[in-house]
Amino acid sequence: MPKKKSLMVLDTNVILHDSNCINQFGTADISVPIPVLEELDQFKKGNESVNFHAREFARAMDALSSDKLFNGGLKIGPSLGKISISLDKEVHKDIEKSFSLNKTDHRILNIAYHLSKTKKARNVVLVTKDVNLRMKAKSIGLTAENYKNDQVRDIKTLYRGHRVVENVSRDQFDRLFNCQACFDVDEIPEGKELYSNEYMVLRNGTQSALAVFENAAGQIRRVEKSAAYKIKPRNAEQTFALDALLNRDIQLVSISGKAGTGKTLLALAAALQERKNYRQIFMARPIVPLSNKDIGYLPGDIQSKLDPYMNPLYDNLGVLQLNEEKASKAKGVREMLEEEKLVISPLSYIRGRSLVKIFFIVDEAQNLTPHEVKTIITRAGEGTKIVFTGDIFQIDHPYLDSHSNGLSYLIEKMKGQKLYAHINLEKGERSELAELASDLL
């Protein structure tokens, strides 16, 4: 029996996540419900990523249709299926007792259900990033899937950026400590498995050392424990992170880890340490509220509204200012803020700016989509270094998870590139209480 051809019914959030999604379903046909087009109309104005996707999708649909009609569907491209628009239907008798059409989600669900009943020869699938809508679809026997084109398949095997290498010879340890050239990567058993800029804890029973594989030279280099702006690393992973942050040959760094591991503090300390080599330091984070109260509910002017979202960055600055006061240099960070050598801003305010010779720190990067991460990186000009920090298991975005967020996607796709380094920080250093809460709660 021949396999049924699929008909993918798209929800609005899929298009707002990736305006190029219609090219990702192979030979399957695509249906866009009319309520989805209505919702996209509400997103066309603005400078956020969702606004960009809404506009791009509308242009793509217009280019496909030209002066043609959608009745029979239009070919998307070579080796791709057809796309059509599905109009509203009367509520189907099978679901009228459970779902009214007062909600847009239910209108989309009703259209998809009608298609599944009228097109028996097709495998009708509702594609949505809304987990509740997927559950509703499955409750009425309708196949529903998440949009997975840009997802990391197995989060358990996600690149950590460092490993332990056992049974390193005494001769290799001697060369590691006594020479700059160190030794070739082929001299250790794991050599062929190493990624460019991957860090290691080398061990030999009684000896241990920290090292990194520099792909350009094809050699293992010793990593020394060094401070940045009076901030000293407290463990091996933090030492690796500072090494990558202070290495000007590495233009893109990502640091992941749970709360209290020092991600943001290390990135900011390295930026201040290297400030003479950059025109400005930018610190930014996406505005994603923890609860249902969004930015519009807060009183005051725009700066007053933004301050609560930027406070975690100021907290880290406070630690560095405390170190300055101990060193009798209390004006440093304050002067940089006043002179806008150090700029703290939400990500939406960074859009459109020229990123030339900038040390750019993006905090809470797990709340970005893969497209937003790509947009940020592709704006990097000459002499710019970009650092993404975040916890891939602490996501506040309604349509992202540990597999689909931009930080996980970046780690998966960029590993092994000579301009990139990643470190996963595992040990919490904020306090014993914070570490206990992070592990048990």
N, C-alpha and C positions, 0 to 999 in steps of 0.2 A: 504494500500500500504506500503510495507516494506521500512524503511528508507535507503537511499543510504549510502554505506560505504565511508568514506572520504579517499582521497588521498592527503597528505600534501606535497607540493613542497617547499623545504627549500632554502632560500637565504643564502649567505655566512655569512652575519652579525649575523644570528641566531646561527650558529655553533661557530663563534668566540666569541659570548656572553656566550654560554653554550655548551661545547663539549658533554655533556650528554643529549642533547635535544632529541635525537631519542628515548629515553626511557620515554618521557613525553607526548606522544600522544595516549596512551592507545592502543586500537585495530585498530586504523587508520593505513593505509599503508603510507609509506614515499618514496618520490622520490627525489634523489639528482641530479640536473642537472650537466652535465659534466663541464660547465663553472665555477660552484662552486668549484669543485675539482681543477681546474686550478688556481683559485684565492687563495685557501687554500695553494697551493704550495709556493706562495709568502710570506706566513706568518709563515712558519715552523721554520725559524731560528730567534733566538732572545730570550730575557728573559722577555718580556712583557706578560701580561695575554692572549692577542690574540694569541701569539706564542705558549703558552702552550695549548690552546684550539685546535689550528690547528693540533698540533702533536698528542694530545689525540684522536681527531676524526679520524685521519688517522690510528692510531693503532687499534681503535675500529672497524673500517671498515675492516681492514686487518684480525683481529681476527674472525669477522663474516664470511668473505668470505672463508678463508683458501684456499683450492684448488677448490672451487666451483665457478660457474659463477653467475652473477647478473641478467641474462636474465629474469627469472621468478620471481625474488625477493627472498630474504632470510629472514627467520623468525628472528626477533630481540630477542625475548625471550618469556617466558611463559606469556600468556594473553596479548601479544603485537602483532602488525601487522608485515608486511613484509617491507623490504627496498630494493630499486632498484636504478639503475643509469640510467638517461635519457640522450640520446645523442642529439647533435645539430640537428635541423630541418631547412628545408628551411623556409624562412619567410612566415608566413601564409598570404593568400590573403586578409583576413579580416583586417589585421593590417599593411600591407606593406607600405601603404601611410603615416602612422603615425609614425612608428618606423623602423629605420634601425638597422642592426645587428652589427654596429660598436662599440656599447657599450655593455659591459658584462651584465648590467642590462636588456637590451633589449633582449639579447640572452636567459636569464633566463625567462623573460616574455613570449617570443615566445614559449619556450618549455612547459611552464605551459599552455599556450593557446591551443597548439596542443593537450596536454593531455586532456583538458576539452572537446575538440571536438571529440576526438577518443574514449574516455572512458565515454560514455553517462551514463553508469550505476553507475558512481562514482561521488562523490561530490569533485571536484578538488579545493584545496585551496592553494593559494600562501602565505607562511608564511615568513614575512620579517619585520625587525625593521626599514626599510627605508620608511618613511611616503610618500615620493614622488613616490616610486615604487608602494606602495599600491594604491595611487591615480591613477596612470597610469593603473594598473590592473583593477580597478573598472570602469575606463572610457571605457574599451572594454568588460565589462560585466563579468569579471573574479573575483571570490571571493578572497579577500585578507585579512589577519589578522596579527596583531602584535603577537609576541611571548610573552605570558603572564604568563608563568609558575612561575616566581619569582616576580610577580608584587603585589603591595599593592592594594587591590580592591577599597577601598574608602579612599582617602587621607583626606577627611573632618573629618573622625573619627580616624585619626592616633593618637596614644598615645602621650599626651602632657607632661606627667611626673609630673604634679601637678594639683590640683583642689582647689576649695573653699568649705569649710564645714561650714554650718550655724548652729545656735542654739546649740552651745556647752555650757554645763552648767558651772555656776560659780565655782562649786566644781572641775570640770575638769581643768579649768584654774588655780585654786589655786594649784592643784597637779602638773600641767605642769610647773609652775614657781618655785615650792618649793621642788621638789624631782627629783631624777635622774631616778627612775623607771617609772615615769609618769603614764599612765593608759592604760588598755587593749584596743585593737582595737575594740572589740565587744561593747564597751560602747558608740560608736557613730553610728548613723543610717547607714552611708555609709561604715562601717567597713568591711562588707563582699565583697564590691566591690573593695576595695583597692588592688593595686598591690604592691609587695615587693619593698621597696625603693621609693614609691610614696610620693611626697611632698604635703603639704596642707597649706592653709591659713585658720586658725580656727577663727570663728567669733561668737560673742554673743551680737549683738547690740552695746554696748559700749566698748567691749573688742575684741582684735584680737591678734593672735600669729602665728608664723611660726612653722611647725612641719613636721615630716616624719614618715612613717610607717615602722618599722624595723621588717620584717617578722620572722627573727630568734628568736626574743624575743616575737613576737606577740603583741608588744606595740607601742604606739605613743610616740615619743621623740621630745622634743622641739629643734628647730634649732635656734641657736644664730647667730647674724650678726657678722662675723669676717673678718678681712683683710688677704690677702695673698701677701707677698712681697710688702707691702705698698699699694696694690690695694684694695680699699674698694668697696663692692657691693653697687649699687645705687638703687636697687629695690628688690622685693621679689624673682623673678626668678633668679637673679644673686646670691643672698644669697643661694638659693637652689643649684645652680650649684657649687659654691665654697664648700659647705658642701659635695657634692658627690665627688668632685675632691680631697678633703683633707682626705676623709674616706678611709683608707687602706684596709678595708674589701670589698670595692666595686672595683673590678678589671677592670671593663669595663664601660665607661661612654660615652654617646653621648649627644652633645649639638647642637640643631638646632635653627635657627632664622635668620631673615633678616639681611642685612648689617648694621653694626653699633651697634649691640646689645651686643658686647663684648665677643663673643664666644672664639676667639683665644687668646685674652688678658687674660681672666680668666684662661684658660687652661695653658698658659705659666706661669702666676703668681703662680698658684698652684704647677706647676712642680718645679719652683725655690724655693718655700717655702719648698717643700718636698725633695729637692735635696740630703740631707744627707742619705735618706733612699733608694736611687737608685744609681746604678753604673753609669748610663748615662741618659741624656735627649735627646731623638730623636724628631725632628720636621720634618715632611715630608708633601708633597702635590703632587697630580698627576699633570703631565705636560699636561695641556689642554689649548691651546692658545685661546684667546677671538675672534680673527679674523682668517682669512685664513692663515696668516703667521705662519708657524710652526717653531720649534726650529732651523732647518737647515738654515733658511734665515738670522739668526742673525750673525754678525761678531764676530771674536775673538776665543779664545780657549773654551774648554768645560765649564769652570767656568763662562766665560763671557756670554756664551749662556744660562746658567742656572740661572744666577743672576736675570733677570727680573721676572722669575717665583717664585723666593724665596723672592723677595722684600717685599711682604706683611708680611712675618714672621719677617723680619728685622725691619719693621715699628713698630710692636708690641714690639720688643726688645728695640727699641728706647724709647718708653714710660716708660719701666721698668728701663732703664739706666738713664732716667731723674729723676725718683724717687730715684735712687741710689745716684745721684749727690747731691740731696737735703739732703740725709742722710749721705753724706761724705763717700760713699762706691762705688765710681765710677769704681773700677777695677773688681767688681764681675762678671758681665755678660761677659765683655771682656776677662777676664782670663779663664772663662769656655769655651768660644769659642776657644781660643788659645790652651787650654789643651785638647780639644775635649771631655770635660765633657758635653758640649751642642753641639749637631750636627744638622745642618740644611741641608737637602738633599731632592732631588726628590724621590718619592716612588720607582722608578725603581732601585735606588742605594741602597735601604734598603734591597731588595730581597737577600736572602742567608745569611743575618746576623743573629747572635744568639741573640734573644730578652730575655735575662735573667737579671732580676733586672733592667729593663728599664722603665722609664716614657716616653711613646711613644704617641706623639700627631700627629694625622693625620688631616690636615686641608683640606678644600674643599672636604670633603668626598662624597658630592653629585655627584661628577664626577667619582666615582668608581662604578664598577658593583657589584652585590651581590657576585659573585665569588671572586672578588678581596678583598672585605671586609672579607669574610670567610678565604681567604689565609692569610691575615694579622693577624687575631685573632688567628688562629690555630698555628701561630709561637710563640705565647706568652709562655715564659718559667716561671720558678719559680720566684715570686716576681715582676713580670711585671704588669704595669698598662697601659691600652690602652684607649686613648681618641679620639673620632671622632667628628669633628666639621664641620658644613656646613649649607647651606640654600637649602632646597629641592625644592625651586621654582626658583633657579638661577643656571641652569645647562648649561654647555658649551659642554658637550659630545654629538656628533651627534646622537647617538642611545639610549640615556637615557632620561627619563622624570621624573616628580615628583612621578610617581607610580612605576617606574622600577629601579630607582637608588639604589645603595648599602646602603645609609644612611637610606632611608625610609624602605627598606627591613630589616635592622638591628633593627630599632625601633619596627617594627611590630612583628618580630620573638622573640626578646629578652625580651620584656616587661614581668615583673613578676618574672624574674630570680633573685635569691638573690645576685648574683655577679654583677648585672647590675643596672645602674640608668640612666634615661634620663630626660633632661630638655629642654623645648622649651622656648627660650627667646623671649619675645614679644615686649618689649619697647626698642626703639633705644636710645643709650646713647652717640653716637659719637658727634652729634651736632644737634641743632634745624633744620638747613638746611638739613642735611643728613636724618633726620627723615621725614621731609616734602617731600623730593624727593622720599624716599622709599615708602611712602604712596600714593603719587599722580602720580608718573611717572611709 
